[in-house]
Amino acid sequence: MVQWQVMSRCLVTADLHSNARAFEAVLADAARGKGFDELWVLGDIVGYGPHPEECIRLVRDYPHACVGGNHDLGVLGRIDLERFNSDAALACLWTRGRLSTEAEAFLGALTLRLERAPFLLVHGSPRDPVWEYVLSERVARDMPPYCEADHCLVGHTHRAAVYRMGGCPRGSMGAVLNGTVLEFGAEHLIINPGAVGQPRDGDPRAAYAILDREEGTIVFHRVAYDVEGTAEAMLRGGLPECLATRLHLGL
């Protein structure tokens, strides 16, 4: 069993994407039972959705550890929006005009890599925290030289999954379902809690995970939220229609 440095429960989230209704549902669901002591956010607080300011405020309401993602950088103008698809670029431009000075400063101060031993927190991958997607054990196999921590927590793919770094031959790993309990042992893992604000695995419910540093486990969760209300807010605000439609489909 891993010897944790701090005894606490962490709410692990990724890809909030300005979806305050989904984020509020996650926070409320995670608070039930044993609750959580710290909020971890694996990038992309903003982009796509209608409530960027609200999502940043909610993050700041809790003790948190947070890294930046490609959409956060795109909104700040630190990434050329030509690297995004047209709808994502439009959403970044839309978001730029709707953030307070304080919210911009919060995003601007985010690091791209953050250690919370025995974990490394990034958005994309240990090798490329901004852009690389970890979608297979083939990709995960190449990550040990870039990750000194025992495990790496990532987002970016919008799909809950677990992969072994180094290509351990003990069978395949990949997508994980609601309620899955993972115990940490000697294996070095890449763990994705799934997306809060825009899941892409065919399930529209918001995804998150609870990391129990005392028990040495991480539990994956899904929770329903007001998808219709979020989609309507996106359309009223003038965001691309397809971004609202895909919320209903979880794609």
C-alpha positions in Angstrom: 0.0 0.0 0.0 1.2 3.5 -0.8 2.3 5.6 2.2 0.4 8.9 1.8 2.1 12.1 2.9 -1.2 13.7 3.9 -4.3 12.0 5.2 -7.1 13.6 3.3 -9.9 13.1 0.7 -9.5 14.9 -2.6 -12.2 15.7 -5.2 -10.5 15.1 -8.5 -12.0 16.9 -11.5 -11.0 17.9 -15.1 -12.5 19.8 -18.0 -15.0 21.9 -16.2 -15.4 23.9 -19.4 -17.5 26.8 -18.0 -20.4 24.4 -17.1 -21.4 25.7 -13.7 -24.5 23.5 -13.4 -22.4 20.4 -13.9 -19.7 21.6 -11.5 -22.3 22.5 -8.8 -23.8 19.0 -9.2 -20.4 17.4 -8.8 -19.5 19.5 -5.7 -22.9 18.7 -4.1 -22.6 15.0 -4.9 -19.0 14.8 -3.6 -20.0 16.6 -0.4 -22.4 13.8 0.6 -21.1 11.0 2.8 -17.5 11.6 3.8 -17.1 14.8 1.7 -13.7 16.0 0.6 -10.9 18.2 2.0 -9.4 19.6 -1.2 -10.4 20.1 -4.8 -8.0 19.1 -7.6 -8.7 20.5 -11.1 -6.8 19.0 -14.0 -7.1 22.0 -16.4 -9.7 23.5 -18.8 -11.7 25.4 -16.2 -13.1 27.6 -19.1 -14.0 27.2 -22.8 -17.1 25.8 -24.5 -19.6 26.6 -21.8 -21.6 29.6 -20.7 -20.4 30.2 -17.1 -16.6 30.9 -17.0 -16.7 33.4 -14.2 -18.9 31.2 -12.1 -16.7 28.1 -12.5 -13.5 30.1 -11.5 -15.3 31.5 -8.5 -16.4 28.0 -7.4 -12.9 26.6 -7.7 -11.6 29.5 -5.5 -14.2 28.8 -2.9 -12.4 25.6 -1.9 -8.9 24.6 -0.9 -7.6 23.6 -4.3 -4.7 22.4 -6.4 -5.2 23.4 -10.0 -3.3 23.3 -13.3 -4.0 25.0 -16.6 -5.2 23.4 -19.8 -5.2 24.3 -23.5 -8.5 26.2 -23.3 -7.4 28.2 -20.3 -4.3 29.2 -22.3 -6.4 29.9 -25.4 -8.7 32.2 -23.5 -5.7 34.1 -22.2 -4.2 34.5 -25.7 -1.2 32.4 -24.9 -2.0 29.8 -27.6 -2.8 30.8 -31.1 -6.5 30.0 -31.6 -5.7 28.6 -35.1 -4.7 25.5 -33.2 -8.3 25.0 -32.1 -11.2 23.9 -34.2 -13.5 26.7 -35.2 -16.2 26.2 -32.5 -13.6 25.9 -29.7 -11.9 29.0 -31.0 -15.1 30.9 -31.0 -15.9 29.8 -27.5 -12.4 31.0 -26.4 -13.0 34.4 -27.9 -16.5 34.6 -26.4 -15.0 33.8 -23.0 -12.3 36.5 -23.2 -14.9 39.2 -23.0 -16.7 37.8 -20.0 -14.0 37.4 -17.4 -13.2 39.8 -14.5 -9.7 41.0 -13.9 -9.5 38.7 -10.9 -10.6 35.7 -12.9 -8.1 36.4 -15.6 -5.3 36.8 -13.0 -6.3 33.4 -11.5 -6.1 31.6 -14.9 -2.8 33.4 -15.7 -1.2 32.2 -12.5 -1.9 28.5 -13.1 1.1 26.2 -13.6 1.1 23.4 -16.1 2.6 20.8 -13.8 1.9 20.4 -10.1 3.2 17.8 -7.7 1.0 16.4 -4.9 3.1 13.4 -3.9 2.8 10.7 -4.9 0.9 12.3 -7.8 1.7 14.5 -10.7 -1.1 16.7 -11.9 -1.3 17.8 -15.6 -3.9 18.5 -18.2 -2.7 16.5 -21.2 0.2 14.2 -20.4 3.5 14.2 -18.5 5.3 14.6 -21.8 3.1 17.4 -23.1 0.9 18.9 -20.4 -1.0 21.1 -22.9 -1.9 19.1 -26.0 -1.1 15.3 -25.8 -4.0 12.9 -25.3 -3.5 9.7 -23.3 -6.0 7.4 -24.9 -4.2 4.1 -24.9 -1.7 2.0 -23.0 0.6 2.4 -26.0 0.8 6.1 -25.3 1.0 5.6 -21.5 3.9 3.1 -22.0 6.2 6.0 -23.1 5.5 8.3 -20.0 7.8 7.1 -17.2 10.8 9.3 -18.3 8.6 12.3 -18.0 7.0 11.5 -14.7 9.0 11.1 -11.5 5.9 10.7 -9.4 4.3 7.3 -8.7 1.1 8.2 -10.6 -0.1 10.9 -13.0 -3.6 12.5 -13.0 -4.7 13.9 -16.4 -7.7 15.3 -18.2 -8.1 16.5 -21.8 -9.7 13.4 -23.3 -13.0 13.9 -21.5 -13.1 10.2 -20.8 -12.6 8.4 -17.4 -9.8 5.9 -17.8 -6.8 4.3 -16.2 -3.6 3.2 -17.9 -0.4 1.6 -16.8 2.8 3.6 -17.4 5.6 1.5 -18.7 3.4 -1.1 -20.3 3.0 -3.6 -17.5 2.0 -6.9 -19.1 -0.8 -7.8 -16.6 -3.6 -7.3 -19.0 -5.2 -4.2 -20.5 -6.7 -1.2 -18.7 -8.7 1.6 -20.2 -12.2 3.1 -19.7 -13.7 2.9 -16.2 -17.3 2.9 -15.2 -19.3 4.7 -12.6 -18.6 3.2 -9.2 -15.2 1.7 -10.1 -12.9 1.5 -7.1 -9.2 1.5 -7.8 -6.6 0.6 -5.2 -3.1 2.0 -5.5 -0.3 -0.5 -5.3 3.1 -0.8 -6.9 2.0 -0.1 -10.5 2.6 3.3 -11.9 -0.7 4.6 -13.3 -2.1 7.4 -15.4 -5.6 8.2 -14.2 -8.3 10.4 -15.8 -11.4 11.2 -13.8 -13.4 12.1 -16.9 -15.0 15.5 -17.7 -17.2 17.6 -15.5 -18.5 20.0 -18.2 -18.5 18.0 -21.4 -18.2 14.2 -21.2 -17.3 12.4 -24.5 -18.0 8.8 -23.7 -21.7 8.7 -24.6 -22.8 9.4 -21.0 -24.0 13.0 -20.5 -23.6 12.9 -16.7 -20.8 14.9 -15.2 -17.8 12.7 -14.2 -15.4 13.0 -11.3 -13.4 10.9 -8.8 -12.7 10.8 -5.1 -9.2 10.1 -4.1 -8.9 8.8 -0.5 -5.3 9.3 0.6 -5.8 7.4 3.8 -7.4 4.3 2.3 -5.2 4.4 -0.8 -8.2 4.3 -3.2 -9.8 6.4 -6.0 -13.5 5.9 -6.8 -15.0 7.1 -10.1 -18.4 8.8 -10.1 -21.1 10.1 -12.4 -23.8 12.6 -11.5 -26.8 14.0 -13.5 -27.2 17.7 -13.8 -29.4 20.2 -15.7 -28.1 19.6 -19.2 -31.1 21.4 -20.8 -30.5 24.5 -18.7 -26.8 24.7 -19.6 -27.6 24.1 -23.3 -30.2 26.9 -23.3 -27.8 29.3 -21.6 -25.2 28.5 -24.3 -27.7 29.3 -27.1 -28.9 32.5 -25.4 -25.3 33.6 -25.0 -24.6 33.1 -28.7 -22.2 30.1 -28.4 -22.1 27.6 -31.3 -25.2 25.4 -31.4 -23.2 22.2 -31.9 -21.5 22.8 -28.5 -24.9 22.9 -26.8 -26.2 19.9 -28.7 -23.3 17.6 -27.8 -24.0 18.0 -24.1 -27.2 16.0 -24.5 -25.3 13.2 -26.2 -22.3 13.1 -24.0 -20.1 13.3 -27.1 
